[in-house]
């Protein structure tokens, strides 16, 4: 990254950090049961609502109780249940059309981050009926107040119920981009751990590591304050103490409740202090290949932390000591390495792979460009990287070998390579870190 652009990125981030105290952040009012939702709507004299969810939630019938409660108080409920894992522009437009056709006056996002992001996108389109969603990508381009928005998370990962972001995928270009505006923060959120008890173990693990990624990226960035640092630390402690229990014993209500709180605290941290290159790369992979966001974040996180190198070690060490991952007297390097090793171990115990399969080298330049455009200059990362440096990280994440490359390269006068992908990946990681430290 050239020095002029690097300086511009840091100035841009500094302005936002200094403005943080006066920006209109707010947090939703928390309800602890879906039973309270109908009371809120009735109290506001709202007689028709759009409920946005996904096919999995619909098949499980998790929304039936809420729908029945609405019927008892005379509230019409229109359900949109086609939200994809990575919600698309088409999802937003279809749901917005239902909202208008049925005269709805409020929106409920019921499910994981995908459903809540789709609901936010619908709200943005209702608020801005003449502005397509792709014109709202980036920062502060919605402007107008949304209809009443209520978030009901059924996973403990995204923290979308407290964030100002919605991540939408363009169906045609497969470009996945965030829409960021304060008006997208829901007014109410339901934290009912019973809704998360039926979550498959694999999704519990992936979404829990998604929350960890939010907390870690927010904490190690350069735009923190005392409030966001405390929220990130609390999230990491809760995840350290509860994620494996929630994964192994899904009916443990206390562990489930603690994970909801962890995701919420991580959401508070990153909605004010932002995320980093893990998210930029994960969004590009999700848009291109449909990889679930939590899975992508979980796999990328330890690789990117290693690529940041020594510059991230002091803050990683603080997290490690605070969560009892490293001894309180451990030096920064030792504690930081213990923290990264803990993430690797967590991924392994949660059944999350070390690398992602199916990444094609032909797609990397475009994905790296998207990741760089999303991340720079907004994300206050410990070390700035340009598109070329980020492109190298895709090989790391792929385990040193892309899907469209020959499995074995050998020919006349050439030695057959028997090096395992993990060794190749570690070599690339070291080169990325070394290259970054020089720029």
C-alpha angles and dihedrals in degrees: 000000000000118000096244094055091042090055090048091052093051093046090050091051093046092054091054092046091052091046094049096097093056100040115108099252116156137168127231123252107256122230121186100207136038086231088078094058095074089049091055093049093046090049090055091046093241109158102179131042138179115225113202117198141138134259094259094054090046092052091051090051093228092147095053095090092052092047090051091050090053091050091053092059096039099256116146113225123200114193125210107189104166101091110141125223087260102033113232137210087253091056090053094048094046092050093045089053089054090050092055096041093054098041093241121180102188138037129217121195105204118183138023128337092291094061093043092048091049090050090051090050090052090051091051092051092048090049091046105031094169097046118081116225093247089062088059097055115121126028130343100344101129096064098166126092114259127227113268106300123199123184123207108184117202094180129054102227124069099052085209090148089074103030132097093221137095119183115210131181124219106231094213104041097029087226111152114204140170126241109206125191135134091236089067093069106107117243093220135023131191117219103189110154090196088073091061098048094087093052113125113250093243092056091045089056097044095046092045090055088047088060090048090053091053092051095045096045091047092049099048094045124097099243102070131127133190092273097052093042091054091048092049093049092049090050093051092048092050092048092047091051101038116023098082091047092050089048095049098035108030094179093063100115094191093054091045092050091048091051091052088053090047092053090047093050091047088051091053089051100049098038087064102029098032130220132262148227093315087070095042091055094040092053091051091050092046092051095047102039106014092243109169110256097232092051093049092048093048093052096043098044102078092041093052093046089055090047092054087061126185095347091073097041100091093057094040087052090053091054091047094052094043093053093043091245089126131025115268091242096050115122119246097259094048094045093046092050089049089053093052090045089052090054090050090050093047091052090050093049091047093053093249114146122240092229138026120242127213100042112143122211090219090064097048101086093054093042092048090050090052092047092050093047091051096044104039125100097357104057111075095215123177091245126020120233131186128217092273093055092044090051088062090057092063089065089050091051090047091056095252095300131080123217094240094053122093112267091230127022111206136139144141110324092006129111117234109245115234096169112132118238092244092061092047090049093050090051091052091047091054091049092049091050092047092047091048093051090057096051 
